């Protein structure tokens, strides 16, 4: 592991935060011609789902374990999918859920590649998608870093990183 | 470039990505496209198409899938003389050196890294066609 990748509290690790933010921005501009701006990150003591649908990946990068969640309110994901697929959605259907899974896969893959080039050891993972309300139970979750991401139409979605 | 009637097999566990690839292929004039959601369902389609004498002319497969991964399907194809020269492109969300080397060693025709746009996919298809059309024909 390089000096840059020395283990610190992952929630304060700039490499990690930048990799996920860049992965999201790169994916959305390439696949959906959608520009994003990133808001001020904040920490929450426990995970709360912020949207109507979310993609989730278990992150394993020994000794770190955590969860990456991308939470989309309806307005944000509908806007992205309009640009990406040319289709209009009005409800969080199974097609929308599938697209959230694929987007999460690309966000994670892009970040993983950048981070592993810096000496991290992130492993491959297959994302899952959740709709409705859920929580990450206390014995699995620590604090959550929340990074708000804003689209051009002013709707927002959230990158949420919980580590143990 | 590959003839317009080339039969494609697109394999990805996410229907969204299959839709994006199919849309790009359609824009390039390729409409003879079948789909599978992982390697385990893709392999019998490859076998059945060959048995019917309507073989696939190109496989585009995701790497990271449940059941059978894209790299394992590629290895299965290359281990069978019938599919040793079948153009096979892997799609991956990761572009790490060790992965690229593993794919090259397994005999991949080319790979495309997600996220990608239609121009990138077209460029990759052209690159594979250049290789295929220059390869000596089997006796």
Interface residues (C-beta under 8 A of the other chain):
Chain A: X26 X27 X30 X31 X84 X85 X95 X98 X99 X101 X102 X105 X106 X108 X109 X110 X112 X113 X116 X117 X124 X126
Chain B: X13 X14 X15 X16 X17 X19 X20 X23 X64 X65 X66 X92 X93 X94 X95 X96 X114 X115 X116 X117
